[in-house]
């Protein structure tokens, strides 16, 4: 990671990534959001228009690759590469070729891993300069969610990395089954609020502005973003009955003949580490980079706030697998903050004790002379 620049929140457009397993209600939810008056300046990037099933009564006009809705929203398809799509969409906005949108929603396919989308927002210089991740929103089917979590690793990962989880079809699901599913999701992702949508209807404010920045105050809300209390209450989300092997990350996900309930869940960990002493920037940056390069596939998401000797202001870091977003410096420590460094980890097959010991060893080996 390079040195952290001063953060500029108002110059970049917030991006929400909407994911969820096949049949979990992403389409219905998205169609509802596109009719909401508070979201009349939203650009939606989808894989195919056919997947959304846009109602023709919603469409005002259509040109190559872009559909303008009568609500003021616009939709465009991913044409080849997401980076090109986002660059071109922003250029059309600058040129006045499309209405001036102030938010983007990226809808993924049901089997998609959201990590490549987050990588795009982190690594492409032009995209990163114009857009910022607001949050990952994951839909979960209340009727079939439990069986999907049992059978497939993808929905487990989608729920684990979410900033918001939306439970759909609760109106037709058994109440006891919903309660059991909610408990399971909270163990899987302690910090993500679980919202409910009936026939896709939900208050958009529950899904938007769930990232680091408060759009009303134009400042960072670190406490809400990290939500470290949620991880503490989960007692490290540790399942002692499961045998962990850090060198074997496959665990035969595709052999469902003898699948145990919660098997895929058992690979996921969510925890927060805190550090009392300030770090030298080179010490923490090199340690996190090396750890990410070594354990990238199983480092699903990392986010945190750092106290470093070289800066009187806090530095924010955010990583997805082997990549870290360029670090940024907040304007000041939040009021009442105790100035500890805190890192939230969502991992696969990497428990808290292992991560803590590994980082301590890296700190020692990279400590400045």
N, C-alpha and C positions, 0 to 999 in steps of 0.2 A: 504493500500500500504506500502511496506517495504521501507527501505532506497534505494536511487537510486545509482546503480553502474555506473562506467564510461562506456560510450558506446563504442562498438567495431563494426564498420560498415562493415569492409571488411571481417569479418569471417563468416558472415551469408548470405545465398543466398536469393535474392529478390523473393517474391511470388506475382504474380498478380492473383486476383480472377475475373474470367470472368462470369458475370451473365446477365440476361435479360429474358424477358417473352417469353412464347412459340411462336415460329415462328418469333422471332425478329432478327434472322440472326446470332446467336452465332456460329452455325456450319459453315456457309459460311465464316465468319470472321476468325475463328480458322484455317480452312483449308488453307486460304490465308496466315496467319501468319506462318504456318508450312513450307511454301515454300520459305520464305524470307532468303536471305543469312546472314543477320545480326542476325538471330535467329537460328543459326545452333547448338547452345549448350543449347537448351531449353528442359526441361522435362515437359510434359503435363499430368496432372492427370485428368481423365474423369470418368464419372459414368459408361458408357458403350461404347465400341468401336463403336457399331452400331449407337449410337447417333451422332457420328462424321461423320460416313459414309466415312471412309478413302479410298481414291483412291488406288487401289492395285498397281498402278505404283509408288506410293510414298513409298511403304513399301520395305525395304531392307531385313530385317529378323524379325522373331517373335519367342519369347519364352514365357514361362508361365507368363501371366500377363503383358508382356512388348513387345511393338512393336518398332523396330528401323526403322526410316525413312531414305531414301537415302539422305535427306538434312542434316542429322546429328542429328536431333531432335529425341526424344524418347517419347513414350506415354505409360502410364500404367493405369489400371483400379483401381477404389477404391474397394478394397477387404474387405468388412465388414466395418472396421473403418478407417477413414481418418488418424488418428494418426498412426496406424500401417502401412498404406500405405506409409506415408511420412518417417517414421523411416526406413522401409525396403528399400525404394528407396535410401535414403542417404547411408545406409550400402552397397548396391550394388555399389554405386558410389565409396565409399572408397575402396572396394575390387577389383575394376576394372571390375566388372561383367557387367556394363553398361558404355557408354561413359561419360566422365566428363562434366556434365551440369553445367551451371553457373546461371540458372534462372528457375523458376517453374511457370507454368500457371495452375490454378485449374478451370476447367469448371464445372459449376453447372447445375442442371436441371432447366427448365423454371419456375417451381413453387417454387424454393428454396429460402429460406431466407438466405442471405449470413452470418448472424450473427454467426451460429454455426461454420462455417469455420474460421471466424476471432477469435472466442473463442479458437479453436484448436491451432492457431498460438500464442495465448497469454498465454495459461495455461499449456500446456504440457511442462515440463522442457527440454526434449530432443529435441522436435520440435523447441521450442523457442530459444534454444541455437544454432541451425543450420540454421534456416530460419527466415526471417523478412518480414512483409507485405510491399509490394511496393505500392499497390493500388487496389481499386475495380473498374473494368471496366464494365459498364452496357450498353447493346445494347437496343435500342428502335426502333420499327418499325414505320417509318414515315407514312405508309398507315393506319395501325390499332392502332397506339400508343395512340391516343386520346381516342378511344373507350375502349381500355384496361385500361387506367388510370381511366376512368369513372367507369368501371365495377368491377375492382378488386383492393384490397389493396396491393397485392404483387408487381406489377410493380411500384407502387408509392414508396414503401419502397426501392426497388432495385435502383430506380433513385435517391432517397433522400440521400442514403449513398454512392453514387458513387464518386470516385475521377476523373473519366473520363466518359462522356456519349458519346456513338457512335450512331448516327442516321443512320439507314439503309433504303434502298429502296426509297431514295429521288428521284431517277431517274424516278420512276413511280407514285410518289405522287403529288397531286396538290400543286403548290407552296404556295398558300395562307394557305393551311392546314399545310404545313411544318412550315411556319412562326408562325402560331398560336401555334403549338406544341412546337417550340423552346422557345417562350415566356413563355409558361407554365412550361417547364422544368427549365428555368432560375429562375422562382419564387420558384419552388420546391427545387432547389439546386443551389443557386447563385454562389458558388465557383467552381463548376466542369466545366472545358472547355467542349464544345460540339463539337465533331468532326463528319465528314461525311464519310461514307463508301459506295462505289458503287460496288455491286456484291462482297462484302467482302473485296475489295481492299482499303488499308489504309497504310500510312507510320507507321511502328511499333514504331518509335520513339515518335509518338504522344500518344501512349498508355502505354509505359514502362517508368520506372524511374520517376514516378509521386508521389513518396512518399517523406519522409523527407530528404533523402540522395541524394546528387549529386554524381553519380558514377565517374564523371570526376575529381572532386576535393577531393572526399572521405570525404566531410564535409557535414554538415546539411544545407539545404536551408529552413530556418524557414518561411521566408516571402512567398515563393511559396506554402509551405505546408499548412500554416494557411489561407493565402489569405483573411485576415480579412477585407480588403477594399471591397470585394464583398458583405459581409454581411451588411456592413454599407450602401452601395448603395441601398440595398433592403428595407431599413427602417423597419428592424426587421421582414420582411415577415409576417406582422400581418394582419389578416382578421377580421375586427371588426364586420362583419355581422354574424359571427358564434358564437354560444353560447357554451362556454367551461365549462366542468365539469370535474375537475381533478380526481374525484372518479369514473367516468364512462368512461371506455376506450373502450367499445365495440361499441357503437353507431350503432349497427345492421348493420355491414358491409355486411351481406348476404342478406339483403332486398333490392333488386335492382328495385323493382316495382316503387318506388317513388324516385329514385336516382337523386339527383341534380348534375349538372355539377360541377366538382372540389370538390365534397364532400370529397373524400379520401384525396385530396391535402390539404383541409382545416384543417386536423388534424396535418399536418407537420409544424414544425417551424425550421428555421435555423438562428442562430445569434451568435454573438461574445461578450463575456464579458471581460472587461479589469479592472485591479486592480493596483493602483499606489503604494501601500505600499508593502514591502516584507512580506512574510508569515513565520511564524514558520512552520517547516515541519509537525509536529504532527497536527497542526491546519488545514492545507489544506488537508492533506492526510485523516484524519478522517472525515472531512466534505464531501469530494468527495466520500469516501467509503460509508458513511451512506446514502448520497443522491442516489447513484447508487443502493444500496440495497433496498431503499424505492420505487424508481421509475424505476427500471431496465427495464421492458418491454417497457417503453415509452422513454427511454434514448437510442436512436438508435445509436448515435456515439458521442464521446467527444474526442477532441484532443487539446493539448495546451502546452504552455511553461510557466514555473513558476520561479519566483524570490523568493528564500527562504533564510532566515537569515543564516542557517547553511552552505550554499554553495556559493562561489563566482561565480560559474558557473550555467548556466540555467539547469533546470530539465524538461524533456519532459514527458508528460503523454498522454496516449491514451486508451480510454475505449469504449467498445461496450456493451450496455445494462447494466447488473449488474456486469460486469467484467472489471477490469482495467489491462492492460499490466503492468508488472513490470516496474516501472519508470526508466529512464536512464538519466545520466548527460552528457551534451554536453561538448566538450573540452573547449569552450569559448563562450561568447555572440557574436552573429553575429555582424560584423562591422556596426557601426551606429545605433545599436538597442537601444531603449530607456529604456530597462530593465523593462518594465511593464510585469506583469503576464497577459497572454491572454488565454482564453478558448473558443473554438468553440464548439457549441452544435447543434446537429440535433436531434430533439425531436418529439414525437407524443403527442398531447394534453397537452403539457407543454409550456406555452409561456415565453417570455424573462423575463417579470416582475415577474412572479411566481418563476422562477428559481433563479433570482437575490435575491429576498426576502428570499427564502428558504436557499440559501447559506449564506447570511448575518446572518441569525439566527443561522445556524450551526457553523459559524465562532465564534460567540459570546459565544456559549455554549461549544466550544472546545478550546477556547483561553487558552494558558498556563497561569498559575497563575503568 
